[in-house]
């Protein structure tokens, strides 16, 4: 059992979640008011779902190498794989929240506006509480996906123990060294985590909100 790789993956997943979730809420909410450019923005945000990890990893390797966009090289570092993780997880952090915001009845917002609430008050007091299922689902999926990400993380960070060697890379290394028991134990952890994440996500969205009974007068 590679505890160091497991702890590093947990650290990466937590940092990814803390940084991307507020951004995901903001983007998902902003997409509702966008015009013709909305479809292009949605397509760009969904690219990590369809791009091969080698393609995305290559562009990140070029962008984060040398002086990178930040003036210093970030490849083969925890900061580099964190940036890669944030980009890879954009669809998982945005789409569930976007669907939750879209499911809110427009009449609720109109009633809040008529009541004199500002846009910020409507967002904070009404929309956020109603979209909690989407936000929770996004958090669970992002956390689980980060734990299992392999291709992009390997290309950007390599396999430096304690710095960039996550649990998925540790599994690959153990398979290469014919350590079947170690690879099996780590794989079982990721399998269990993924199963719990999917179960939670399906459970959250399968619950229908209680509807008020209609009384006949």
C-alpha distance (Angstrom), angle and dihedral (degrees) to the residues before:
residue distance angle dihedral
X1 . . .
X2 3.81 . .
X3 3.81 99.8 .
X4 3.81 92.8 173.3
X5 3.82 92.0 57.5
X6 3.80 91.2 45.3
X7 3.81 92.5 51.6
X8 3.80 91.0 47.0
X9 3.80 90.4 52.3
X10 3.81 90.4 50.3
X11 3.79 90.0 49.6
X12 3.81 91.1 49.7
X13 3.81 92.2 47.2
X14 3.81 92.9 49.3
X15 3.81 94.4 47.9
X16 3.80 90.7 46.0
X17 3.79 90.7 51.0
X18 3.81 94.7 47.2
X19 3.81 93.0 49.7
X20 3.78 102.1 37.8
X21 3.80 102.9 41.1
X22 3.84 97.1 68.5
X23 3.81 88.9 43.9
X24 3.79 90.1 49.7
X25 3.81 92.1 51.7
X26 3.81 91.1 49.5
X27 3.82 94.7 47.5
X28 3.81 94.1 43.5
X29 3.81 90.9 51.1
X30 3.81 93.4 44.6
X31 3.81 92.9 52.0
X32 3.81 90.0 67.3
X33 3.79 92.9 67.6
X34 3.81 97.8 42.5
X35 3.78 122.1 108.8
X36 3.80 130.4 -155.0
X37 3.79 93.2 -21.5
X38 3.79 91.7 62.8
X39 3.81 96.1 87.2
X40 3.81 91.9 51.4
X41 3.79 92.6 48.7
X42 3.79 91.2 48.0
X43 3.80 90.0 49.9
X44 3.81 91.7 50.8
X45 3.79 92.0 48.9
X46 3.81 90.9 50.1
X47 3.82 94.6 50.7
X48 3.84 94.5 98.1
X49 3.82 87.8 63.5
X50 3.80 94.1 61.3
X51 3.80 105.3 25.0
X52 3.82 115.4 96.4
X53 3.83 110.2 -111.0
X54 3.81 89.2 -120.5
X55 3.81 91.9 58.3
X56 3.79 94.8 46.8
X57 3.80 90.1 41.4
X58 3.79 91.4 52.1
X59 3.79 93.8 53.3
X60 3.80 91.2 46.3
X61 3.79 90.0 47.9
X62 3.81 90.4 53.5
X63 3.80 93.4 42.6
X64 3.80 95.8 47.2
X65 3.80 97.0 37.8
X66 3.80 126.5 87.2
X67 3.78 108.1 10.5
X68 3.82 90.7 -22.3
X69 3.79 123.2 -163.6
X70 3.80 89.4 -62.5
X71 3.81 96.9 54.6
X72 3.81 95.5 -108.3
X73 3.82 132.0 71.5
X74 3.79 111.6 -97.1
X75 3.79 102.2 177.7
X76 3.81 117.5 114.6
X77 3.81 91.3 23.7
X78 3.79 136.3 102.4
X79 3.80 90.4 -114.1
X80 3.79 89.2 55.1
X81 3.79 95.3 52.1
X82 3.81 89.6 44.2
X83 3.82 90.5 56.9
X84 3.80 89.3 46.1
X85 3.80 90.4 49.7
X86 3.81 91.9 51.1
X87 3.80 92.0 53.2
X88 3.80 94.9 44.4
X89 3.82 91.6 50.7
X90 3.80 97.8 49.9
X91 3.83 95.1 104.2
X92 3.81 92.5 46.8
X93 3.80 92.2 50.0
X94 3.81 98.0 43.6
X95 3.79 111.2 33.1
X96 3.84 99.2 60.0
X97 3.81 91.0 47.8
X98 3.80 91.7 46.0
X99 3.80 91.3 53.3
X100 3.80 90.0 48.8
X101 3.81 92.4 53.0
X102 3.80 91.0 46.7
X103 3.81 90.4 53.2
X104 3.81 92.1 61.4
X105 3.78 111.5 105.9
X106 3.84 109.0 -110.8
X107 3.81 89.2 -139.9
X108 3.80 89.0 67.8
X109 3.80 90.8 58.7
X110 3.79 91.6 45.2
X111 3.80 91.2 51.7
X112 3.81 90.1 50.0
X113 3.79 91.5 51.0
X114 3.79 91.4 49.2
X115 3.81 88.0 51.5
X116 3.80 89.0 59.2
X117 3.79 100.4 -106.7
X118 3.79 117.8 150.8
X119 3.81 122.4 -124.9
X120 3.80 90.4 -102.9
X121 3.81 92.0 50.1
X122 3.81 91.0 48.7
X123 3.79 90.1 50.1
X124 3.81 95.2 45.7
X125 3.80 101.0 38.1
X126 3.81 102.5 32.3
X127 3.79 116.0 14.4
X128 3.80 99.1 43.0
X129 3.83 94.7 50.5
X130 3.81 91.1 46.8
X131 3.82 92.1 48.8
X132 3.81 95.5 49.9
X133 3.79 92.8 112.1
X134 3.79 92.4 57.0
X135 3.79 92.1 45.6
X136 3.80 91.7 49.6
X137 3.79 92.0 47.5
X138 3.81 91.2 49.3
X139 3.80 90.8 50.9
X140 3.81 93.4 49.7
X141 3.81 94.9 46.0
X142 3.80 93.4 45.4
X143 3.80 92.5 50.1
X144 3.80 93.7 48.0
X145 3.80 94.3 43.9
X146 3.80 91.8 50.7
X147 3.80 91.3 53.6
X148 3.80 90.9 54.8
X149 3.81 101.4 38.5
X150 3.80 111.2 123.6
X151 3.81 120.3 153.5
X152 3.77 102.1 51.5
X153 3.81 93.5 39.7
X154 3.80 91.3 50.8
X155 3.80 93.5 50.6
X156 3.79 94.7 46.5
X157 3.80 100.3 36.4
X158 3.77 107.5 21.3
X159 3.80 114.8 -154.6
X160 3.80 107.0 -61.3
X161 3.83 109.3 159.8
X162 3.79 112.2 -118.5
X163 3.82 92.2 6.2
X164 3.81 111.9 54.7
X165 3.81 106.6 -9.6
X166 3.79 103.1 111.3
X167 3.80 126.5 -175.6
X168 3.82 93.8 -94.9
X169 3.81 90.8 54.0
X170 3.80 89.6 45.9
X171 3.81 88.8 56.1
X172 3.79 90.3 52.4
X173 3.81 91.5 49.3
X174 3.80 92.0 49.3
X175 3.79 91.3 50.8
X176 3.80 89.6 50.4
X177 3.81 90.0 51.7
X178 3.84 91.9 46.1
X179 3.82 92.6 -114.8
X180 3.80 95.2 148.1
X181 3.80 96.0 167.5
X182 3.80 93.9 51.9
X183 3.80 93.0 45.3
X184 3.79 90.3 47.0
X185 3.80 93.7 51.5
X186 3.81 93.7 50.0
X187 3.79 91.9 43.3
X188 3.79 89.9 52.5
X189 3.81 90.2 54.7
X190 3.81 91.8 52.1
X191 3.80 91.4 44.3
X192 3.79 91.8 52.7
X193 3.81 92.4 45.8
X194 3.80 92.5 50.2
X195 3.80 92.4 47.5
X196 3.80 92.2 50.8
X197 3.82 91.1 46.8
X198 3.80 93.5 51.6
X199 3.80 92.0 44.3
X200 3.80 91.1 51.6
X201 3.78 92.1 46.7
X202 3.81 93.4 49.9
X203 3.78 91.3 43.2
X204 3.78 92.8 52.7
X205 3.79 94.8 51.0
X206 3.79 97.1 38.4
X207 3.77 91.8 63.5
X208 3.76 110.9 93.3
X209 3.79 117.1 -147.8
X210 3.72 114.6 -109.9
X211 3.80 112.7 -94.9
X212 3.75 124.1 -148.1
X213 3.77 117.5 -113.7
X214 3.77 118.5 -111.6
X215 3.76 113.7 -125.3
X216 3.73 120.5 -155.3
X217 3.71 115.6 -132.9
